[in-house]
Amino acid sequence: MPHEFIADEVVLNGEPGTRDDVLADVRSIINAVPDMHWEVQELLFDRDRIAARVVNTGTPVKEWLGVAPTGKSFEIVEYAIYKVRDGRFVQMTNLHDSADVRRQLTA
C-alpha cells in the first residue's frame, strides 16, 4: 500500500496509530508471507467511506498468526472499511477469520 494514501495519524482496527504503524503491519505480513496476494473482489463507495471484499492468499514461510510454516497455503475473504479525508485513509478497519487461516495451515 503506497504510503502517500495513508494519513500521518490513523485509526487501525479501533486503535490510534500512525502511518508508520500501518506500514510496519503490512511489512510484517509480507515478511512472513512473501507471496501474499490481495485480490479485490468488490468495492463500494459512499461519500468518505470505501468498503472492500478482498480474497487473500499466500503461503507463510515464517511463523504467522501463531502458526509455524507448514508449506501449506491459505485462502480467506477479508472485509475492509476505510474512511478517507483529504484523499488519505484516516480510519482502516479490517476483518478476516484468523482461526480459518490457522485451520487451513495446520490441517
Backbone as CSV, one residue per row, in Angstrom:
resi,resn,N_x,N_y,N_z,CA_x,CA_y,CA_z,C_x,C_y,C_z
1,MET,0.849,-1.166,0.000,0.000,0.000,0.000,0.901,1.238,0.000
2,PRO,0.748,2.086,-0.991,1.583,3.287,-1.051,1.342,4.199,0.153
3,HIS,2.419,4.639,0.768,2.310,5.427,1.998,1.611,6.764,1.803
4,GLU,1.635,7.307,0.595,1.019,8.623,0.390,-0.501,8.594,0.517
5,PHE,-1.097,7.400,0.560,-2.549,7.289,0.703,-2.988,7.117,2.155
6,ILE,-2.041,7.100,3.081,-2.350,6.911,4.500,-2.037,8.210,5.239
7,ALA,-2.980,8.691,6.032,-2.764,9.909,6.816,-1.659,9.684,7.848
8,ASP,-1.043,10.774,8.286,0.007,10.674,9.309,-0.523,10.010,10.572
9,GLU,-1.743,10.379,10.976,-2.414,9.793,12.138,-3.589,8.988,11.607
10,VAL,-3.706,7.748,12.038,-4.736,6.861,11.507,-5.263,5.970,12.627
11,VAL,-6.519,5.586,12.520,-7.090,4.619,13.459,-7.143,3.288,12.722
12,LEU,-6.443,2.294,13.264,-6.367,0.974,12.641,-7.062,-0.034,13.543
13,ASN,-8.174,-0.580,13.065,-8.974,-1.540,13.834,-9.283,-1.015,15.237
14,GLY,-9.676,0.258,15.293,-10.099,0.857,16.551,-8.988,1.417,17.414
15,GLU,-7.739,1.205,17.031,-6.606,1.678,17.823,-5.924,2.852,17.134
16,PRO,-5.682,3.950,17.857,-4.975,5.066,17.242,-3.540,4.671,16.907
17,GLY,-3.062,5.166,15.786,-1.703,4.858,15.370,-1.222,5.856,14.339
18,THR,-0.167,5.474,13.667,0.448,6.340,12.666,0.593,5.593,11.346
19,ARG,0.920,6.349,10.327,1.200,5.746,9.020,2.300,4.689,9.165
20,ASP,3.332,4.999,9.948,4.427,4.044,10.133,3.941,2.743,10.767
21,ASP,2.965,2.827,11.675,2.397,1.611,12.280,1.719,0.743,11.218
22,VAL,0.945,1.385,10.345,0.252,0.644,9.279,1.273,-0.011,8.357
23,LEU,2.277,0.747,7.952,3.294,0.197,7.049,4.075,-0.930,7.718
24,ALA,4.338,-0.817,9.022,5.025,-1.891,9.748,4.173,-3.155,9.768
25,ASP,2.852,-2.999,9.947,1.956,-4.164,9.912,2.011,-4.848,8.548
26,VAL,1.948,-4.060,7.486,1.992,-4.629,6.132,3.336,-5.310,5.900
27,ARG,4.427,-4.665,6.337,5.751,-5.278,6.160,5.867,-6.600,6.912
28,SER,5.292,-6.666,8.119,5.378,-7.910,8.894,4.605,-9.032,8.213
29,ILE,3.484,-8.701,7.583,2.727,-9.710,6.835,3.557,-10.204,5.658
30,ILE,4.113,-9.279,4.891,4.885,-9.662,3.704,6.159,-10.398,4.094
31,ASN,6.730,-10.063,5.242,7.911,-10.769,5.724,7.585,-12.234,6.015
32,ALA,6.424,-12.487,6.606,6.019,-13.860,6.935,5.401,-14.580,5.747
33,VAL,4.731,-13.827,4.872,4.019,-14.412,3.723,4.441,-13.633,2.464
34,PRO,5.646,-13.911,1.937,6.161,-13.104,0.825,5.316,-13.154,-0.443
35,ASP,4.547,-14.223,-0.620,3.699,-14.310,-1.819,2.255,-13.877,-1.527
36,MET,2.064,-13.144,-0.426,0.721,-12.682,-0.060,0.112,-11.925,-1.230
37,HIS,-1.123,-12.277,-1.541,-1.821,-11.636,-2.653,-3.185,-11.192,-2.156
38,TRP,-3.503,-9.931,-2.408,-4.804,-9.370,-2.061,-5.537,-9.118,-3.370
39,GLU,-6.619,-9.838,-3.608,-7.399,-9.645,-4.833,-8.732,-8.992,-4.481
40,VAL,-8.900,-7.770,-4.916,-10.134,-7.039,-4.638,-11.252,-7.632,-5.484
41,GLN,-12.294,-8.108,-4.818,-13.442,-8.704,-5.487,-14.574,-7.694,-5.676
42,GLU,-14.663,-6.754,-4.721,-15.774,-5.810,-4.759,-15.378,-4.544,-3.996
43,LEU,-15.740,-3.391,-4.550,-15.521,-2.098,-3.898,-16.824,-1.314,-3.893
44,LEU,-17.126,-0.711,-2.765,-18.300,0.151,-2.646,-17.846,1.506,-2.107
45,PHE,-18.386,2.567,-2.672,-18.024,3.920,-2.260,-19.266,4.648,-1.762
46,ASP,-19.131,5.346,-0.637,-20.222,6.159,-0.109,-19.609,7.382,0.572
47,ARG,-19.661,8.504,-0.105,-19.081,9.764,0.389,-17.626,9.568,0.800
48,ASP,-17.358,9.543,2.115,-15.977,9.450,2.588,-15.606,8.034,3.025
49,ARG,-16.373,7.050,2.596,-16.124,5.655,3.001,-15.905,4.768,1.777
50,ILE,-15.025,3.795,1.965,-14.793,2.761,0.955,-14.930,1.423,1.666
51,ALA,-15.694,0.521,1.097,-15.807,-0.840,1.622,-15.270,-1.790,0.563
52,ALA,-14.550,-2.810,1.012,-13.941,-3.750,0.071,-14.131,-5.180,0.550
53,ARG,-14.337,-6.061,-0.416,-14.299,-7.508,-0.164,-13.086,-8.001,-0.926
54,VAL,-12.152,-8.601,-0.203,-10.857,-8.961,-0.765,-10.562,-10.425,-0.462
55,VAL,-10.062,-11.159,-1.448,-9.608,-12.532,-1.222,-8.101,-12.486,-0.999
56,ASN,-7.674,-13.015,0.141,-6.254,-13.059,0.496,-5.746,-14.483,0.318
57,THR,-4.603,-14.630,-0.332,-3.979,-15.944,-0.487,-2.487,-15.821,-0.211
58,GLY,-1.896,-16.920,0.220,-0.456,-16.917,0.433,0.012,-18.180,1.111
59,THR,1.332,-18.302,1.199,1.982,-19.435,1.846,3.027,-18.889,2.813
60,PRO,2.773,-18.940,4.112,3.740,-18.406,5.072,5.068,-19.169,5.038
61,VAL,6.159,-18.411,5.140,7.496,-19.008,5.220,8.104,-18.780,6.601
62,LYS,7.407,-18.002,7.421,7.797,-17.753,8.808,6.541,-17.871,9.656
63,GLU,6.737,-17.941,10.974,5.569,-18.009,11.856,4.651,-16.823,11.584
64,TRP,3.363,-17.134,11.494,2.367,-16.100,11.230,1.075,-16.499,11.908
65,LEU,0.461,-15.587,12.601,-0.776,-15.825,13.356,-0.611,-16.992,14.328
66,GLY,0.605,-17.130,14.858,0.874,-18.171,15.839,1.118,-19.549,15.270
67,VAL,1.257,-19.664,13.945,1.470,-20.966,13.302,2.836,-20.973,12.622
68,ALA,3.641,-21.982,12.941,4.929,-22.151,12.262,4.665,-22.527,10.806
69,PRO,5.579,-22.207,9.902,5.355,-22.541,8.490,5.193,-24.046,8.290
70,THR,4.205,-24.409,7.482,3.914,-25.821,7.211,4.066,-26.157,5.733
71,GLY,4.302,-25.138,4.900,4.339,-25.345,3.456,2.963,-25.280,2.824
72,LYS,1.928,-25.148,3.659,0.559,-25.072,3.142,0.178,-23.622,2.876
73,SER,-0.729,-23.456,1.941,-1.242,-22.137,1.581,-2.624,-21.936,2.190
74,PHE,-3.082,-20.707,2.183,-4.416,-20.387,2.681,-5.124,-19.481,1.683
75,GLU,-6.445,-19.452,1.810,-7.281,-18.525,1.054,-8.426,-18.117,1.962
76,ILE,-8.543,-16.828,2.210,-9.619,-16.320,3.057,-10.212,-15.066,2.428
77,VAL,-11.379,-14.708,2.915,-12.022,-13.466,2.497,-11.828,-12.446,3.616
78,GLU,-11.437,-11.254,3.226,-11.279,-10.139,4.163,-12.281,-9.054,3.785
79,TYR,-12.860,-8.439,4.797,-13.747,-7.300,4.588,-13.070,-6.084,5.209
80,ALA,-13.069,-4.985,4.493,-12.394,-3.784,4.976,-13.280,-2.566,4.749
81,ILE,-13.214,-1.658,5.707,-13.900,-0.373,5.575,-12.870,0.711,5.867
82,TYR,-12.800,1.664,4.973,-11.840,2.756,5.100,-12.580,4.082,5.115
83,LYS,-12.143,4.982,5.986,-12.649,6.355,5.979,-11.553,7.224,5.374
84,VAL,-11.952,8.089,4.445,-10.996,8.910,3.707,-11.240,10.385,4.014
85,ARG,-10.149,11.100,4.245,-10.217,12.551,4.408,-9.047,13.159,3.641
86,ASP,-9.339,14.132,2.815,-8.311,14.798,2.005,-7.499,13.797,1.183
87,GLY,-8.172,12.758,0.676,-7.523,11.788,-0.195,-6.664,10.757,0.505
88,ARG,-6.740,10.702,1.845,-5.920,9.738,2.597,-6.787,8.952,3.577
89,PHE,-6.372,7.713,3.821,-7.073,6.889,4.802,-6.806,7.444,6.202
90,VAL,-7.875,7.708,6.946,-7.739,8.153,8.333,-8.263,7.095,9.305
91,GLN,-9.034,6.154,8.776,-9.543,5.049,9.586,-9.556,3.808,8.711
92,MET,-9.003,2.711,9.247,-8.914,1.460,8.494,-9.378,0.329,9.406
93,THR,-10.423,-0.365,8.981,-10.946,-1.486,9.751,-10.954,-2.711,8.847
94,ASN,-10.276,-3.765,9.289,-10.176,-4.993,8.502,-10.682,-6.158,9.334
95,LEU,-11.429,-7.040,8.698,-11.964,-8.211,9.383,-11.723,-9.441,8.524
96,HIS,-11.067,-10.437,9.117,-10.912,-11.734,8.461,-10.899,-12.803,9.548
97,ASP,-11.085,-14.033,9.151,-11.191,-15.150,10.084,-9.811,-15.765,10.302
98,SER,-9.093,-15.266,11.309,-7.752,-15.782,11.610,-7.787,-17.259,11.983
99,ALA,-8.858,-17.680,12.652,-8.971,-19.096,13.028,-9.045,-19.972,11.782
100,ASP,-9.718,-19.496,10.735,-9.789,-20.257,9.484,-8.409,-20.358,8.843
101,VAL,-7.637,-19.279,8.893,-6.264,-19.329,8.367,-5.483,-20.403,9.112
102,ARG,-5.551,-20.390,10.443,-4.817,-21.387,11.239,-5.274,-22.805,10.904
103,ARG,-6.581,-23.000,10.719,-7.093,-24.339,10.361,-6.511,-24.796,9.025
104,GLN,-6.521,-23.900,8.039,-6.012,-24.266,6.716,-4.516,-24.598,6.765
105,LEU,-3.769,-23.869,7.574,-2.322,-24.074,7.620,-1.922,-25.307,8.413
106,THR,-2.802,-25.777,9.293,-2.444,-26.920,10.140,-3.232,-28.182,9.813
107,ALA,-4.147,-28.105,8.863,-4.981,-29.277,8.520,-4.153,-30.372,7.875
